[in-house]
Amino acid sequence: MKRPLEMAHDFLAEVVTQDDIVVDATMGNGHDTLFLAKISKKVYAFDIQEQALEKTQDRLNEAGLENVQLILQGHETLDQFVTEAKAGIFNLGYLPSADKSVITQPQTTIEALEKLCGLLVKGGRIAIMIYYGHEGGDLEKDAVLDFVSQLKQQEYTVAIYRTLNQVNNPPFLVMIEKLERYRHG
């Protein structure tokens, strides 16, 4: 069985091509940025922590990839850099091995999701990994689930991939796909 993050990568890889622009809304240690850089034309990666940019840049340098713009700003500013995107990924929570008090916030995450949904091309996808076992994590989890549950079904399909028998708040994946065409019914 695939772990949620593996499922997230597969979900995006199914639609992203070498002609596509994509967004890593939460750069972190750069694993998703690197993954996206390998399969797309251009990645816009966001984080508010300098450490995240440094680790990600090192990872990209090792791989010899230069199709990424690293942006030291919150993901809620993504519309200042991106006019359309084929895919996006969020890893909500905190940066592993860094200050655990610096966490993604419900308000800015929802703002970023609203903007990215609007910039998503038809057939585009967003993967949201929700880590919520930290202080404040439940608030963000609930805000994201509330937001995605209200996306119009004529425009988006939303699904959740999660384990049901794990303890300690296992992370789970929310997947959004912008429909190719509106369905009547």
Contact map, one row per residue, 1 for C-alpha under 8 A:
11100000000000000000000000000000000000000000000000000000000000000000000000000000000000000000000000000000000000000000000000000000000000000000000000000000000000000000000000000000000000000
11110110000000000000000000000000000000000000000000000000000000000000000000000000000000000000000000000000000000000000000000000000000000000000000000000000000000000000000000000000000000000
11111110000000000000000000000000000000000000000000000000000000000000000000000000000000000000000000000000000000000000000000000000000000000000000000000000000000000000000000000000000000000
01111111000000000000000000000000000000000000000000000000000000000000000000000000000000000000000000000000000000000000000000000000100000000000000000000000000000001100000000111000000000000
00111111100000000000000000000000000000000000000000000000000000000000000000000000000000000000000000000000000000000000000000000000100000000000000000000000000000000000000000001000000000000
01111111110000000000000000000000000000000000000000000000000000000000000000000000000000000000000000000000000000000000000000000000000000000000000000000000000000000000000000000000000000000
01111111111000000000000000000000000000000000000000000000000000000000000000000000000000000000000000000000000000000000000000000000000000000000000000000000000000000000000000001000000000000
00011111111100000000000000000000000000000000000000000000000000000000000000000000000000000000000000000000000000000000000000000011100000000000000000000000000000000000000000001010000000000
00001111111110000000000000000000001000000000000000000000000000000000000000000000000000000000000000000000000000000000000000000000000000000000000000000000000000000000000000000000000000000
00000111111111000000000000000000000000000000000000000000000000000000000000000000000000000000000000000000000000000000000000000000000000000000000000000000000000000000000000000000000000000
00000011111111100000000000000000000000000000000000000000000000000000000000000000000000000000000000000000000000000000000000001010000000000000000000000000000000000000000000000010000000000
00000001111111110000000000000000000000000000000000000000000000000000000000000000000000110000000000000000000000000000000000001110000000000000000000000000000000000000000000000000000000000
00000000111111111000000000000000000000100000000000000000000000000000000000000000000000000000000000000000000000000000000000000000000000000000000000000000000000000000000000000000000000000
00000000011111110000000000000000000000000000000000000000000000000000000000000000000000000000000000000000000000000000000000000000000000000000000000000000000000000000000000000000000000000
00000000001111111000000000000000000000000000000000000000000000000000000000000000000001000000000000000000000000000000000000111000000000000000000000000000000000000000000000000000000000000
00000000000111111111000000000000000000110000000000000000000000000000000000000000000001100000000000000000000000000000000000000000000000000000000000000000000000000000000000000000000000000
00000000000010111111000000000000000000111000000000000000000000000000000000000000000000000000000000000000000000000000000000000000000000000000000000000000000000000000000000000000000000000
00000000000000011111000000000000000000111000000000000000000000000000000000000000000000000000000000000000000000000000000000000000000000000000000000000000000000000000000000000000000000000
00000000000000011111100000000000000000011000000000000000000000000000000000000000000000000000000000000000000000000000000000000000000000000000000000000000000000000000000000000000000000000
00000000000000011111110000000000000000011100000000000000000000000000000000000000000011000000000000000000000000000000000000000000000000000000000000000000000000000000000000000000000000000
00000000000000000011111000000000000000011111000000000000000000000000000000000000000111100000000000000000000000000000000000000000000000000000000000000000000000000000000000000000000000000
00000000000000000001111100000000000100010111000000000000000000000000000000000000000011110000000000000000000000000000000000000000000000000000000000000000000000000000000000000000000000000
00000000000000000000111110000000000000000011100000000000000000000000000000000000000010111000000000000000000000000000000000000000000000000000000000000000000000000000000000000000000000000
00000000000000000000011111100001100100000011110000000000000000000000000000000000000000011100000000000000000000000000000000000000000000000000000000000000000000000000000000000000000000000
00000000000000000000001111100000000000000001111000000000000000000000000000100100000000011110000000000000000000010000000000000000000000000000000000000000000000000000000000000000000000000
00000000000000000000000111110000000000000000111000000000000000000000000000100000000000001111000000000000000000000000000000000000000000000000000000000000000000000000000000000000000000000
00000000000000000000000111111111100000000000111000011001000000000000000000000000000000000000000000000000000000000000000000000000000000000000000000000000000000000000000000000000000000000
00000000000000000000000001111110000000000000001000011001000000000000000000000000000000000010001100000000000000000000000000000000000000000000000000000000000000000000000000000000000000000
00000000000000000000000000111110000000000000000000011011000000000000000000000000000000000000001100000000000000000000000000000000000000000000000000000000000000000000000000000000000000000
00000000000000000000000000111111110000000000000000011011101000000000000000000000000000000000000000000000000000000000000000000000000000000000000000000000000000000000000000000000000000000
00000000000000000000000000111111111000000000000000000001001000000000000000000000000000000000000000000000000000000000000000000000000000000000000000000000000000000000000000000000000000000
00000000000000000000000100100111111100000000000000000000000000000000000000000000000000001000000000000000000000000000000000000000000000000000000000000000000000000000000000000000000000000
00000000000000000000000100100111111110000010100000000001000000000001000000000000000000000000000000000000000000000000000000000000000000000000000000000000000000000000000000000000000000000
00000000000000000000000000000111111111000000000000000001001100000000000000000000000000000000000000000000000000000000000000000000000000000000000000000000000000000000000000000000000000000
00000000100000000000000000000011111111100000000000000000000000000000000000000000000000000000000000000000000000000000000000000000000000000000000000000000000000000000000000000000000000000
00000000000000000000010100000001111111110010000000000000000000000000000000000000000000000000000000000000000000000000000000000000000000000000000000000000000000000000000000000000000000000
00000000000000000000000000000000111111111110000000000000000000001011000000000000000000000000000000000000000000000000000000000000000000000000000000000000000000000000000000000000000000000
00000000000000000000000000000000011111110000000000000000000000001000000000000000000000000000000000000000000000000000000000000000000000000000000000000000000000000000000000000000000000000
00000000000010011100000000000000001111111000000000000000000000000000000000000000000000000000000000000000000000000000000000000000000000000000000000000000000000000000000000000000000000000
00000000000000011111110000000000000111111110000000000000000000000000000000000000000000000000000000000000000000000000000000000000000000000000000000000000000000000000000000000000000000000
00000000000000001111100000000000000010111110000000000000000000000010000000000000000000000000000000000000000000000000000000000000000000000000000000000000000000000000000000000000000000000
00000000000000000001110000000000000010011111000000000000000000000011100000000000000000000000000000000000000000000000000000000000000000000000000000000000000000000000000000000000000000000
00000000000000000000111100000000100110011111100000000000000000000011100000000000000000000000000000000000000000000000000000000000000000000000000000000000000000000000000000000000000000000
00000000000000000000111110000000000000000111110000000000000000000001111000000000110000000000000000000000000000000000000000000000000000000000000000000000000000000000000000000000000000000
00000000000000000000001111100000100000000011111000000000000000000001111000000000000000000000000000000000000000000000000000000000000000000000000000000000000000000000000000000000000000000
00000000000000000000000111100000000000000001111100000000000000000000011111100100000000000000000000000000000000000000000000000000000000000000000000000000000000000000000000000000000000000
00000000000000000000000011110000000000000000111111011000000000000000001111100000000000000000000000000000000000000000000000000000000000000000000000000000000000000000000000000000000000000
00000000000000000000000000000000000000000000011111010000000000000000000111000000000000000000000000000000000000000000000000000000000000000000000000000000000000000000000000000000000000000
00000000000000000000000000000000000000000000001111111000000000000000000100000000000000000000000000000000000000000000000000000000000000000000000000000000000000000000000000000000000000000
00000000000000000000000000000000000000000000001111111100000000000000000100000000000000000000000000000000000000000000000000000000000000000000000000000000000000000000000000000000000000000
00000000000000000000000000000000000000000000000011111110000000000000000000000000000000000000000000000000000000000000000000000000000000000000000000000000000000000000000000000000000000000
00000000000000000000000000111100000000000000001111111111000000000000000000000000000000000000001000000000000000000000000000000000000000000000000000000000000000000000000000000000000000000
00000000000000000000000000111100000000000000001011111111100000000000011100000000000000000000000000000000000000000000000000000000000000000000000000000000000000000000000000000000000000000
00000000000000000000000000000000000000000000000001111111110000000000000000000000000000000000000000000000000000000000000000000000000000000000000000000000000000000000000000000000000000000
00000000000000000000000000001100000000000000000000111111111000000000000000000000000000000000000000000000000000000000000000000000000000000000000000000000000000000000000000000000000000000
00000000000000000000000000111110110000000000000000011111111100000000000000000000000000000000000000000000000000000000000000000000000000000000000000000000000000000000000000000000000000000
00000000000000000000000000000100000000000000000000001111111110000000010000000000000000000000000000000000000000000000000000000000000000000000000000000000000000000000000000000000000000000
00000000000000000000000000000000000000000000000000000111111111000000000000000000000000000000000000000000000000000000000000000000000000000000000000000000000000000000000000000000000000000
00000000000000000000000000000110010000000000000000000011111111100000000000000000000000000000000000000000000000000000000000000000000000000000000000000000000000000000000000000000000000000
00000000000000000000000000000000010000000000000000000001111111111100000000000000000000000000000000000000000000000000000000000000000000000000000000000000000000000000000000000000000000000
00000000000000000000000000000000000000000000000000000000111111111100000000000000000000000000000000000000000000000000000000000000000000000000000000000000000000000000000000000000000000000
00000000000000000000000000000000000000000000000000000000011111111000000000000000000000000000000000000000000000000000000000000000000000000000000000000000000000000000000000000000000000000
00000000000000000000000000000000000000000000000000000000001111111000000000000000000000000000000000000000000000000000000000000000000000000000000000000000000000000000000000000000000000000
00000000000000000000000000000000000000000000000000000000000111111100000000000000000000000000000000000000000000000000000000000000000000000000000000000000000000000000000000000000000000000
00000000000000000000000000000000000011000000000000000000000111111111000000000000000000000000000000000000000000000000000000000000000000000000000000000000000000000000000000000000000000000
00000000000000000000000000000000000000000000000000000000000110011111000000000000000000000000000000000000000000000000000000000000000000000000000000000000000000000000000000000000000000000
00000000000000000000000000000000000010001110000000000000000000001111100000000000000000000000000000000000000000000000000000000000000000000000000000000000000000000000000000000000000000000
00000000000000000000000000000000100010000111100000000000000000001111110000000000000000000000000000000000000000000000000000000000000000000000000000000000000000000000000000000000000000000
00000000000000000000000000000000000000000111100000000000000000000011111000000000000000000000000000000000000000000000000000000000000000000000000000000000000000000000000000000000000000000
00000000000000000000000000000000000000000001110000001000100000000001111100000000000000000000000000000000000000000000000000000000000000000000000000000000000000000000000000000000000000000
00000000000000000000000000000000000000000001111000001000000000000000111110000000000000000000000000000000000000000000000000000000000000000000000000000000000000000000000000000000000000000
00000000000000000000000000000000000000000000011111001000000000000000011111000000000000000000000000000000000000000000000000000000000000000000000000000000000000000000000000000000000000000
00000000000000000000000000000000000000000000011100000000000000000000001111101000000000000000000000000000000000000000000000000000000000000000000000000000000000000000000000000000000000000
00000000000000000000000000000000000000000000011100000000000000000000000111111100000000000000000000000000000100000000000000000000000000000000000000000000000000000000000000000000000000000
00000000000000000000000011000000000000000000011000000000000000000000000011111100000000000000000000000000000110010000000000000000000000000000000000000000000000000000000000000000000000000
00000000000000000000000000000000000000000000000000000000000000000000000001111110000000000000000000000000000110111010000000000000000000000000000000000000000000000000000000000000000000000
00000000000000000000000000000000000000000000000000000000000000000000000011111111100000000000000000000000000000010000000000000000000000000000000000000000000000000000000000000000000000000
00000000000000000000000010000000000000000000010000000000000000000000000001111111110000000000000000000000000000010011000000000000000000000000000000000000000000000000000000000000000000000
00000000000000000000000000000000000000000000000000000000000000000000000000011111111000000000000000000000000000000011001000000000000000000000000000000000000000000000000000000000000000000
00000000000000000000000000000000000000000000000000000000000000000000000000001111111000000000000000000000000000000000000000000000000000000000000000000000000000000000000000000000000000000
00000000000000000000000000000000000000000001000000000000000000000000000000001111111000000000000000000000000000000000000000000000000000000000000000000000000000000000000000000000000000000
00000000000000000000000000000000000000000001000000000000000000000000000000000111111110000000000000000000000000000000001000000000000000000000000000000000000000000000000000000000000000000
00000000000000000000000000000000000000000000000000000000000000000000000000000011111110000000000000000000000000000000001000000000000000000000000000000000000000000000000000000000000000000
00000000000000000000100000000000000000000000000000000000000000000000000000000000011111000000000000000000000000000000001110000000000000000000000000000000000000000000000000000000000000000
00000000000000000001111000000000000000000000000000000000000000000000000000000000011111110000000000000000000000000001001110010000000000000000000000000000000000000000000000000000000000000
00000000000000110001110000000000000000000000000000000000000000000000000000000000000111110000000000000000000000000000000111111000000000000000000000000000000000000000000000000000000000000
00000000000100010000111000000000000000000000000000000000000000000000000000000000000011111000000000000000000000000000000100011100000000000000000000000000000000000000000000000000000000000
00000000000100000000011110000000000000000000000000000000000000000000000000000000000011111100000000000000000000000001000000001110000000000000000000000000000000000000000000000000000000000
00000000000000000000001111000001000000000000000000000000000000000000000000000000000000111110000000000000000000000000000000000111100000000000000000000000000000000000000000000000000000000
00000000000000000000000111000000000000000000000000000000000000000000000000000000000000011111000000000000000000000000000000000111100000000000000000000000000000000000000000000000000000000
00000000000000000000000011010000000000000000000000000000000000000000000000000000000000001111100000000000000000000000000000000001111000000000000000000000000000000000000000000000000000000
00000000000000000000000001000000000000000000000000000000000000000000000000000000000000000111110000000011000000000000000000000001111100000000000000000000000000000000000000000000000000000
00000000000000000000000000000000000000000000000000000000000000000000000000000000000000000011111000000011000000000000000000000000011101001000000000000000000000000000000000000000000000000
00000000000000000000000000000000000000000000000000000000000000000000000000000000000000000001111101111111000000000000000000000000000000000000000000000000000000000000000000000000000000000
00000000000000000000000000011000000000000000000000010000000000000000000000000000000000000000111111110110000000000000000000000000000000000000000000000000000000000000000000000000000000000
00000000000000000000000000011000000000000000000000000000000000000000000000000000000000000000011111010000000000000000000000000000000000000000000000000000000000000000000000000000000000000
00000000000000000000000000000000000000000000000000000000000000000000000000000000000000000000001111110000000000000000000000000000000000000000000000000000000000000000000000000000000000000
00000000000000000000000000000000000000000000000000000000000000000000000000000000000000000000011111110000000000000000000000000000000000000000000000000000000000000000000000000000000000000
00000000000000000000000000000000000000000000000000000000000000000000000000000000000000000000011011111100000000000000000000000000000000000000000000000000000000000000000000000000000000000
00000000000000000000000000000000000000000000000000000000000000000000000000000000000000000000011111111110000000000000000000000000000000000000000000000000000000000000000000000000000000000
00000000000000000000000000000000000000000000000000000000000000000000000000000000000000000000010000111110000000000000000000000000000000000000000000000000000000000000000000000000000000000
00000000000000000000000000000000000000000000000000000000000000000000000000000000000000000000011000111111000000000000000000000000000000000000000000000000000000000000000000000000000000000
00000000000000000000000000000000000000000000000000000000000000000000000000000000000000000001111000011111100000000000000000000000000000000000000000000000000000000000000000000000000000000
00000000000000000000000000000000000000000000000000000000000000000000000000000000000000000001110000000111110110000000000000000000000000000001000000000000000000000000000000000000000000000
00000000000000000000000000000000000000000000000000000000000000000000000000000000000000000000000000000011111110000000000000000000000000000001000000000000000000000000000000000000000000000
00000000000000000000000000000000000000000000000000000000000000000000000000000000000000000000000000000001111111000000000000000000000000000011101100000000000000000000000000000000000000000
00000000000000000000000000000000000000000000000000000000000000000000000000000000000000000000000000000000111111100000000000000000000000000000000000000000000000000000000000000000000000000
00000000000000000000000000000000000000000000000000000000000000000000000001110000000000000000000000000001111111110000000000000000000000000000000000000000000000000000000000000000000000000
00000000000000000000000000000000000000000000000000000000000000000000000000110000000000000000000000000001111111111000000000000000000000000001000100000000000000000000000000000000000000000
00000000000000000000000000000000000000000000000000000000000000000000000000000000000000000000000000000000011111111100000000000000000000000000001100100000000000000000000000000000000000000
00000000000000000000000000000000000000000000000000000000000000000000000000010000000000000000000000000000001111111110000000000000000000000000000000000000000000000000000000000000000000000
00000000000000000000000010000000000000000000000000000000000000000000000000111100000000000000000000000000000111111111000000000000000000000000000000000000000000000000000000000000000000000
00000000000000000000000000000000000000000000000000000000000000000000000000010000000000000000000000000000000011111111100000000000000000000000000000000000000000000000000000000000000000000
00000000000000000000000000000000000000000000000000000000000000000000000000000000000000000000000000000000000001111111110000000000000000000000000000000000000000000000000000000000000000000
00000000000000000000000000000000000000000000000000000000000000000000000000010110000000000000000000000000000000111111111000000000000000000000000000000000000000000000000000000000000000000
00000000000000000000000000000000000000000000000000000000000000000000000000000110000010010000000000000000000000011111111100000000000000000000000000000000000000000000000000000000000000000
00000000000000000000000000000000000000000000000000000000000000000000000000000000000000000000000000000000000000001111111100000100000000000000000000000000000000000000000000000000010000000
00000000000000000000000000000000000000000000000000000000000000000000000000000000000000000000000000000000000000000111111100000000000000000000000000000000000000000000000000000000000000000
00000000000000000000000000000000000000000000000000000000000000000000000000000010011110000000000000000000000000000011111110000000000000000000000000000000000000000000000000000000000000000
00000000000000000000000000000000000000000000000000000000000000000000000000000000000111100000000000000000000000000001111111011000000000000000000000000000000000000000000000000000010000000
00000000000000000000000000000000000000000000000000000000000000000000000000000000000111000000000000000000000000000000001111110000000000000000000000000000000000000000000000000000010000000
00000000000000000000000000000000000000000000000000000000000000000000000000000000000001000000000000000000000000000000000111110000000000000000000000000000000000000000000000000000011110000
00000000000000100000000000000000000000000000000000000000000000000000000000000000000001000000000000000000000000000000000011111000000000000000000000000000000000000000000000000000111100000
00000000000000100000000000000000000000000000000000000000000000000000000000000000000011100000000000000000000000000000000111111100000000000000000000000000000000000000000000000000111000000
00000000001100100000000000000000000000000000000000000000000000000000000000000000000001110000000000000000000000000000000100111110000000000000000000000000000000000000000000000011110000000
00000000000100000000000000000000000000000000000000000000000000000000000000000000000000111100000000000000000000000000100000011111000000000000000000000000000000000000000000000011100000000
00000001001100000000000000000000000000000000000000000000000000000000000000000000000000011100000000000000000000000000000000001111100000000000000000000000000000000000000000001111000000000
00000001000000000000000000000000000000000000000000000000000000000000000000000000000000001111000000000000000000000000000000000111110000000000000000000000000000000000000000001110000000000
00011001000000000000000000000000000000000000000000000000000000000000000000000000000000001111000000000000000000000000000000000011111000000000000000000000000000000000000000111100000000000
00000000000000000000000000000000000000000000000000000000000000000000000000000000000000000011100000000000000000000000000000000001111100000000100000000000000000000000000000111100000000000
00000000000000000000000000000000000000000000000000000000000000000000000000000000000000000011100000000000000000000000000000000000111111001000100000000000000000000000000011110000000000000
00000000000000000000000000000000000000000000000000000000000000000000000000000000000000000001100000000000000000000000000000000000011111111101100000000000000000000000000011100000000000000
00000000000000000000000000000000000000000000000000000000000000000000000000000000000000000000000000000000000000000000000000000000001111101100000000000000000000000000000111000000000000000
00000000000000000000000000000000000000000000000000000000000000000000000000000000000000000000100000000000000000000000000000000000001111111100000000000000000000000000000000000000000000000
00000000000000000000000000000000000000000000000000000000000000000000000000000000000000000000000000000000000000000000000000000000000111111100000000000000000000000000000000000000000000000
00000000000000000000000000000000000000000000000000000000000000000000000000000000000000000000000000000000000000000000000000000000000101111111000000000000000000000000000000000000000000000
00000000000000000000000000000000000000000000000000000000000000000000000000000000000000000000100000000000000000000000000000000000001111111111100000000000000000000000000000000000000000000
00000000000000000000000000000000000000000000000000000000000000000000000000000000000000000000000000000000000000000000000000000000000111111111110000000000000000000000000000000000000000000
00000000000000000000000000000000000000000000000000000000000000000000000000000000000000000000000000000000010000000000000000000000000000011111111000000000000000000000000000000000000000000
00000000000000000000000000000000000000000000000000000000000000000000000000000000000000000000000000000001110010000000000000000000000100011111111100000000000000000000000000000000000000000
00000000000000000000000000000000000000000000000000000000000000000000000000000000000000000000000000000000010000000000000000000000011100001111111110000000000000000000000000000000000000000
00000000000000000000000000000000000000000000000000000000000000000000000000000000000000000000000000000000000000000000000000000000000000000111111111000000000000000000000000000000000000000
00000000000000000000000000000000000000000000000000000000000000000000000000000000000000000000000000000000010001000000000000000000000000000011111111100000000000000000000000000000000000000
00000000000000000000000000000000000000000000000000000000000000000000000000000000000000000000000000000000010011000000000000000000000000000001111111110000000000000000000000000000000000000
00000000000000000000000000000000000000000000000000000000000000000000000000000000000000000000000000000000000000000000000000000000000000000000111111111000000000000000000000000000000000000
00000000000000000000000000000000000000000000000000000000000000000000000000000000000000000000000000000000000000000000000000000000000000000000011111111100000000000000000000000000000000000
00000000000000000000000000000000000000000000000000000000000000000000000000000000000000000000000000000000000001000000000000000000000000000000001111111110000000000000000000000000000000000
00000000000000000000000000000000000000000000000000000000000000000000000000000000000000000000000000000000000000000000000000000000000000000000000111111110000001000000000000000001000000000
00000000000000000000000000000000000000000000000000000000000000000000000000000000000000000000000000000000000000000000000000000000000000000000000011111110000001000000000000000000000000000
00000000000000000000000000000000000000000000000000000000000000000000000000000000000000000000000000000000000000000000000000000000000000000000000001111111000000000000000000000000000000000
00000000000000000000000000000000000000000000000000000000000000000000000000000000000000000000000000000000000000000000000000000000000000000000000000111111101100000000000000000000000000000
00000000000000000000000000000000000000000000000000000000000000000000000000000000000000000000000000000000000000000000000000000000000000000000000000000111111100000000000000000000000000000
00000000000000000000000000000000000000000000000000000000000000000000000000000000000000000000000000000000000000000000000000000000000000000000000000000011111110000000000000000000000000000
00000000000000000000000000000000000000000000000000000000000000000000000000000000000000000000000000000000000000000000000000000000000000000000000000000001111100000000000000000000001001110
00000000000000000000000000000000000000000000000000000000000000000000000000000000000000000000000000000000000000000000000000000000000000000000000000000011111110000000000000000000011011000
00000000000000000000000000000000000000000000000000000000000000000000000000000000000000000000000000000000000000000000000000000000000000000000000000000011111111000000000000000001111000000
00000000000000000000000000000000000000000000000000000000000000000000000000000000000000000000000000000000000000000000000000000000000000000000000000000000101111100000000000000001111000000
00000000000000000000000000000000000000000000000000000000000000000000000000000000000000000000000000000000000000000000000000000000000000000000000000011000000111110000000000000111100000000
00000000000000000000000000000000000000000000000000000000000000000000000000000000000000000000000000000000000000000000000000000000000000000000000000000000000011111000000000000111000000000
00000000000000000000000000000000000000000000000000000000000000000000000000000000000000000000000000000000000000000000000000000000000000000000000000000000000001111100000000011110000000000
00010000000000000000000000000000000000000000000000000000000000000000000000000000000000000000000000000000000000000000000000000000000000000000000000000000000000111110000000011110000000000
00010000000000000000000000000000000000000000000000000000000000000000000000000000000000000000000000000000000000000000000000000000000000000000000000000000000000011111000001111000000000000
00000000000000000000000000000000000000000000000000000000000000000000000000000000000000000000000000000000000000000000000000000000000000000000000000000000000000001111110001010000000000000
00000000000000000000000000000000000000000000000000000000000000000000000000000000000000000000000000000000000000000000000000000000000000000000000000000000000000000111110000000000000000000
00000000000000000000000000000000000000000000000000000000000000000000000000000000000000000000000000000000000000000000000000000000000000000000000000000000000000000011111000000000000000000
00000000000000000000000000000000000000000000000000000000000000000000000000000000000000000000000000000000000000000000000000000000000000000000000000000000000000000011111111000000000000000
00000000000000000000000000000000000000000000000000000000000000000000000000000000000000000000000000000000000000000000000000000000000000000000000000000000000000000000111111000000000000000
00000000000000000000000000000000000000000000000000000000000000000000000000000000000000000000000000000000000000000000000000000000000010000000000000000000000000000000011111000000000000000
00000000000000000000000000000000000000000000000000000000000000000000000000000000000000000000000000000000000000000000000000000000001110000000000000000000000000000000011111100000000000000
00000000000000000000000000000000000000000000000000000000000000000000000000000000000000000000000000000000000000000000000000000000001110000000000000000000000000000110011111110000000000000
00010000000000000000000000000000000000000000000000000000000000000000000000000000000000000000000000000000000000000000000000000000111100000000000000000000000000000100000011111000000000000
00010000000000000000000000000000000000000000000000000000000000000000000000000000000000000000000000000000000000000000000000000000111000000000000000000000000000011110000001111100000000000
00011011000000000000000000000000000000000000000000000000000000000000000000000000000000000000000000000000000000000000000000000011110000000000000000000000000000011100000000111110000000000
00000000000000000000000000000000000000000000000000000000000000000000000000000000000000000000000000000000000000000000000000000011110000000000000000000000000001111000000000011111000000000
00000001001000000000000000000000000000000000000000000000000000000000000000000000000000000000000000000000000000000000000000001111000000000000000000000000000001111000000000001111100000000
00000000000000000000000000000000000000000000000000000000000000000000000000000000000000000000000000000000000000000000000000001110000000000000000000010000000111100000000000000111110000000
00000000000000000000000000000000000000000000000000000000000000000000000000000000000000000000000000000000000000000000000000111100000000000000000000000000000111000000000000000011111000000
00000000000000000000000000000000000000000000000000000000000000000000000000000000000000000000000000000000000000000000100111111000000000000000000000000000001110000000000000000001111100000
00000000000000000000000000000000000000000000000000000000000000000000000000000000000000000000000000000000000000000000000001110000000000000000000000000000011110000000000000000000111111000
00000000000000000000000000000000000000000000000000000000000000000000000000000000000000000000000000000000000000000000000001100000000000000000000000000000000000000000000000000000011111000
00000000000000000000000000000000000000000000000000000000000000000000000000000000000000000000000000000000000000000000000001000000000000000000000000000000001000000000000000000000001111100
00000000000000000000000000000000000000000000000000000000000000000000000000000000000000000000000000000000000000000000000000000000000000000000000000000000011000000000000000000000001111110
00000000000000000000000000000000000000000000000000000000000000000000000000000000000000000000000000000000000000000000000000000000000000000000000000000000010000000000000000000000000011111
00000000000000000000000000000000000000000000000000000000000000000000000000000000000000000000000000000000000000000000000000000000000000000000000000000000010000000000000000000000000001111
00000000000000000000000000000000000000000000000000000000000000000000000000000000000000000000000000000000000000000000000000000000000000000000000000000000000000000000000000000000000000111
